[in-house]
């Protein structure tokens, strides 16, 4: 019971039955949101599946039953008994599916035999015979014997319709055709089943005893004319105008999509972007607009004979290829044999470099990054330098000897003893020659780092001698002096530059540069001094200075 779906026996129900693999599960998947497995073999559905659909704002439950075989009641298995139980105990409209194409593996005669064997289960219920798979075989194309069997089934379905109070002339709602593959007639079958079930439920309620109590509550009034005068409805003029305006607005306007479909569809129709231009003359809309570049029309730069010249170039190129011109030709001059060999080597080297670059670029993400000291190809050694210089056509001997002469090697040389350790006799040390500075530095232990004097020039610093190295910090400080002074200026310093005082025999001469602003303290100090104003002729080189 836990595996069975939730079925409401009092709800509006549509029950689907028939032979296996006739399209019952495909139909419920089309009209409901159920997801029933559909396979091309029999007995894919092994239990009841329920889906829900809507019709006229009412909810209907659709039940998919497993396939039933035409055999005695005692020989049917549990899967078939689920369908038999549902047919016997549920009040629903029954849709008996009939595969008229025979692709399910059973002929129409076998399906008709099954219908007659179980028709006693749904004789008191609305019944509709659905002929499925009309895309493979239409109903009109079956044989006469099969048509006779379908007619008999249709007559039995009509009897159930008459027994339920239906009209005998309405036989179109009893036999329907559809195709779940192309979805042709699927909605018609659903609507017909819902309508039949709704009418049957209304008729059953009308025949019940409670209907009299409910009809007494309703009163239908039918108006009667009081005289023979015709009274037409009076509609205000404003309402008529508003309705006419709404009708005009509802008229369908041709869009670009409609024009595209009328003129060949996408890829054929090209929408005009100029047709909505507002111009004095509508004939100007499709005129070609000139393209202007630097005050000139672009058409002025077009050569009218460009196609002819292109043909001449192609013809000339074809002639050269036919004559088998040498590829090694530059500016119309043929190259010598040596130059051709050199050019071939250059091109070969260039192609190899391009290939190596492409390989490195393609494997950049997966290639590991090796440090330089472990990479033999990138390690700084004299052998590598010699190989690279040799490839360039240079002799690497002098460069290697120069590097080796600069390097200080301690391999194979014993460390010299210091003078203090050698001075054992006490007086013999005076007779020994004092070693020079370079020898003392070379005799030091290599375990500690070498320390150079500040004034001594170290190779690689770029100084000519020690004097130039000693003057370098002074010049650096002097060059930074003005920059540091400007860095201390603030927003309130309005161009103040420099104050110079020249002490002369007559007093103090204050030289002021341009745009100088003196503080009040400096002004008081200047006023306290005895200052004489010399003639400007005595200071001809101070023409731009002011003497206070």
Secondary structure by P-SEA (a helix, b strand, c coil): cccccccccccbbbbbbccccccaaaaaaaacccccccccccccccbbbbbbbbcccbbbbbbbbccccccccccccaaaaaaaaaaaccbbbbbbbbcccccccccaaaaaaaaaaccccccccbbbbbbccccccccccccaaaaaaaaaaaaaaaaaaaaaccccccccccbbbbbcccccaaaaaaaaaaaaaaaaaaaaaaaccaaaaaaaabbbbbbbbcccccccccccaaaaaaaaaaaaaacccccaaaaaaaccccccbbbbcccccccccccccccbbbbbccccccccccccaaaaaaaaaaaaaaaaaaacccccccccccccaaaaaaaaaaaaaaaaaaaaaaaaaaacccbbbbcccccccccccaaaaaaaaaaacccaaaaaaaaaaaccccccccccccccccccccccccccccccaaaaaaaccccbbbbbcccccccccccccaaaaaaaaaaaaaaaaaaaaaaacccccccccbbbbbbccccbbbbbcccccccaaaaaaaaacccccccccccccccccccc
